[in-house]
Amino acid sequence: MNLISCEKLEKSMVELQFSVDAETFKAAVNTAFKREGKKYAIPGFRKGKAPRHMIEKMYGADIFHYDAINDIFPEQYEAAVKEAAIDVVGRPEPEVVSMNEEDGVVLKVKVAVKPEVELGEYAGLTVTKEVKTVDEADVDAEIKRMQDRNGRLLTREGAAENGDTVDIDFEGFVDGKAFEGGKAEHYSLVLGSGSFIPGFEEQLVGHSAGEEFDINVKFPDEYGAEELAGKDATFKIKLHEVKYKELPELDDDFAKDVSEYDTLEELKSSIRTGIQTNQEKQAEQKVENDLIDQVVNNMKADIPDAMIDGRVDELVQDFEYRISQQGLKLEQYLQYMGMNMEQFRGEFREQAEKQVKMRLAMEAIVAKEGIVATDEEFEEEVQRIADAYKMEADKVKSIVDADAVKADLAVNKAIDFVKEKANIVTAAPEEKKEDAEG
């Protein structure tokens, strides 16, 4: 491989031009003929037995050239990238400039590269940390949730009321025809939960077990499935069972039953402490997010679309893996949500763009400040991963990319660096509001 040129284009794109010598190309063409030549039928020869020059005469002199280029491209392209010393972040777009077995091949490749980042201010930034006090209403709400989780479902003899759980069969029709996804048997539904389209749950209230009846509703204009959006629909209902929840008394016995505490007040105190700890974590996280936002807003970088698209790919794959653990395929999820893949990917784009910008900013700080992850920090991270996945540390080391792990650790240290250098002003929510109004 001989690197001819490396030209920077707009939007962090680079155009590489490189050549492959005639000897390498000839060998690749011959290999392609041995592999692909068996597919061609030539009159007078058994299939797969025709000589190369006969195949080329019938199908064209360059019949095996593109197969040869496909074979040698990965290695030759990688060598060109290494010699050009560029950090590619997207798929290459190759183009053949010239090719023949006497002179070899000249290829032109456009590819996205990691952009140059111009940092603005990142040390000495000012941010407000909003410290909340625990609202007793939040404590009471958690107690209510615990009470609800520990309630008993009992059969209601009369008509269903809001808050009851009903067991129903239903089938939906639009313009007199049943529609896909509109049918279920023995579906458990909490009335008032808002799980169904407006009007559905409300019309179940007042009916008793054993009844069969129709419900008339209208799908919202913005409903995910376009074929149903804004349409009037009729659901045929069969109500099998109505249950209501009997809640336990909120007393010391309740505290003993649901927790390690002996009294209701001790349980509330524990909940209060937990809420305070969680609010403190949220406040710290918001400080970090606000500082990162400032760093990102202060930097300049011409980010290629390939970086955003690549991060979207990763987020989609992660989502697909998580729902697969629940026995659900992505295609089924999209159908249920009334979305196509393009719309679904669009849901992740803003998040992906923000994450890419954050990573670029922190990597630039890592480089500028000479931040590195120590071997000790790497070992600690390996052990953390091992503990999380119940694996041996040596096994983790054999799986992970050590350089990638250290790069992630360095980015985290850059975030810590920005926080350490920041001016963090602590204020209660009321003080912050008064400052804004003032």
VENPE-V673037 format. One record per backbone hydrogen bond with DSSP energy under -1.0 kcal/mol. NH is the residue of the N-H (numbers start at 0). CO is the residue of the C=O. E is the energy in kcal/mol with one decimal. If there is no record, write none. Layout:
{{NH,CO,E} {NH,CO,E}}
//
This chain:
{{1,18,-2.2} {3,16,-2.8} {4,16,-1.9} {6,14,-2.7} {8,12,-3.7} {13,110,-2.5} {14,6,-3.0} {15,108,-3.2} {16,4,-2.3} {17,106,-2.3} {18,1,-2.5} {19,104,-2.8} {24,20,-2.1} {25,21,-3.1} {26,22,-2.1} {27,23,-1.9} {28,24,-2.5} {29,25,-2.4} {30,26,-2.1} {31,27,-2.3} {32,28,-2.4} {33,29,-2.2} {34,30,-1.7} {35,31,-3.4} {36,32,-2.7} {38,35,-2.1} {39,36,-1.3} {44,41,-2.2} {47,39,-1.2} {48,45,-2.7} {54,50,-1.6} {55,51,-2.6} {56,52,-1.6} {57,53,-1.8} {58,54,-3.0} {59,55,-1.8} {62,59,-1.6} {64,61,-1.1} {67,63,-2.0} {68,64,-2.4} {69,65,-2.5} {70,66,-1.7} {71,67,-2.2} {72,68,-2.2} {75,71,-2.2} {76,72,-3.5} {77,73,-2.2} {78,74,-1.9} {79,75,-2.0} {80,76,-2.6} {81,77,-2.2} {82,78,-2.4} {83,79,-2.4} {85,80,-1.5} {88,111,-2.6} {92,109,-2.6} {94,107,-2.1} {96,105,-2.6} {97,105,-1.6} {99,103,-2.1} {103,99,-2.6} {104,19,-2.2} {105,97,-2.8} {106,17,-3.1} {107,94,-3.0} {108,15,-3.1} {109,92,-1.9} {110,13,-2.3} {112,11,-2.8} {113,86,-3.0} {117,299,-2.9} {126,422,-2.1} {128,424,-3.4} {130,426,-2.2} {137,134,-1.6} {138,134,-1.2} {139,135,-2.7} {140,136,-2.1} {141,137,-2.0} {142,138,-2.2} {143,139,-2.4} {144,140,-2.0} {145,141,-2.2} {146,142,-2.5} {147,143,-2.5} {148,144,-2.5} {149,145,-1.4} {150,147,-1.4} {151,245,-2.5} {153,243,-3.3} {155,241,-2.9} {159,206,-2.9} {162,190,-1.7} {163,160,-2.3} {164,242,-2.8} {165,188,-2.9} {166,240,-2.4} {167,186,-2.4} {168,237,-2.2} {169,183,-2.6} {170,235,-1.2} {171,181,-1.8} {172,233,-2.5} {173,176,-2.8} {176,173,-1.8} {178,171,-1.3} {181,178,-1.7} {183,169,-2.3} {186,167,-3.6} {188,165,-2.5} {190,163,-2.8} {192,189,-1.8} {199,196,-1.9} {202,198,-1.1} {203,200,-1.4} {205,159,-2.4} {206,203,-1.8} {209,238,-3.8} {210,207,-1.8} {212,236,-1.8} {214,234,-2.3} {216,232,-2.6} {218,230,-2.9} {222,219,-1.7} {227,224,-1.9} {228,224,-1.4} {229,219,-1.2} {230,227,-2.3} {232,216,-3.2} {233,172,-2.5} {234,214,-3.0} {235,170,-2.6} {236,212,-3.5} {237,168,-2.2} {238,210,-2.8} {239,166,-2.7} {240,166,-1.2} {242,164,-2.6} {243,153,-2.9} {245,151,-3.3} {250,248,-1.4} {254,250,-1.8} {255,251,-2.2} {256,252,-2.1} {257,253,-2.0} {258,254,-1.3} {266,262,-1.7} {267,263,-2.5} {268,264,-2.4} {269,265,-2.0} {270,266,-2.3} {271,267,-2.8} {272,268,-2.2} {273,269,-2.4} {274,270,-2.6} {275,271,-2.2} {276,272,-2.5} {277,273,-2.4} {278,274,-2.7} {279,275,-2.0} {280,276,-2.1} {281,277,-2.4} {282,278,-2.3} {283,279,-2.4} {284,280,-2.6} {285,281,-2.4} {286,282,-2.0} {287,283,-2.2} {288,284,-2.7} {289,285,-2.8} {290,286,-2.3} {291,287,-2.5} {292,288,-2.5} {293,289,-1.9} {294,290,-2.4} {295,291,-2.8} {296,292,-2.6} {297,293,-1.6} {299,117,-2.1} {302,300,-1.3} {306,303,-1.2} {308,304,-3.0} {309,305,-2.3} {310,306,-1.8} {311,307,-2.4} {312,308,-2.4} {313,309,-1.7} {314,310,-2.3} {315,311,-2.7} {316,312,-2.5} {317,313,-2.2} {318,314,-2.3} {319,315,-2.8} {320,316,-2.2} {321,317,-2.2} {322,318,-2.3} {323,319,-1.5} {324,320,-1.2} {326,323,-1.6} {327,322,-2.2} {332,328,-2.2} {333,329,-2.7} {334,330,-1.9} {335,331,-2.5} {336,332,-2.3} {338,333,-2.6} {343,339,-2.4} {344,340,-2.8} {345,341,-1.8} {347,344,-1.4} {351,347,-2.8} {352,348,-2.8} {353,349,-2.1} {354,350,-2.3} {355,351,-2.5} {356,352,-2.3} {357,353,-2.3} {358,354,-2.4} {359,355,-2.5} {360,356,-2.4} {361,357,-2.6} {362,358,-2.6} {363,359,-1.9} {364,360,-1.8} {365,361,-2.6} {366,362,-2.2} {367,363,-2.4} {368,364,-2.9} {370,365,-1.9} {377,373,-2.1} {378,374,-2.5} {379,375,-2.2} {380,376,-2.1} {381,377,-2.5} {382,378,-2.2} {383,379,-2.1} {384,380,-2.4} {385,381,-2.6} {386,382,-2.6} {387,383,-2.2} {388,384,-2.1} {390,385,-2.6} {395,391,-1.9} {396,392,-2.3} {397,393,-1.4} {398,395,-1.1} {399,395,-2.8} {404,400,-2.5} {405,401,-2.5} {406,402,-2.1} {407,403,-2.2} {408,404,-2.3} {409,405,-2.2} {410,406,-2.0} {411,407,-2.1} {412,408,-2.0} {413,409,-1.8} {414,410,-1.9} {415,411,-2.1} {416,412,-2.2} {417,413,-2.2} {418,414,-2.1} {419,415,-2.7} {420,416,-1.9} {422,124,-3.7} {424,126,-2.8} {426,128,-2.7} {431,427,-2.2} {432,428,-2.1} {433,429,-2.4} {434,430,-2.5} {435,431,-2.1} {436,432,-2.3} {437,433,-2.6}}
//
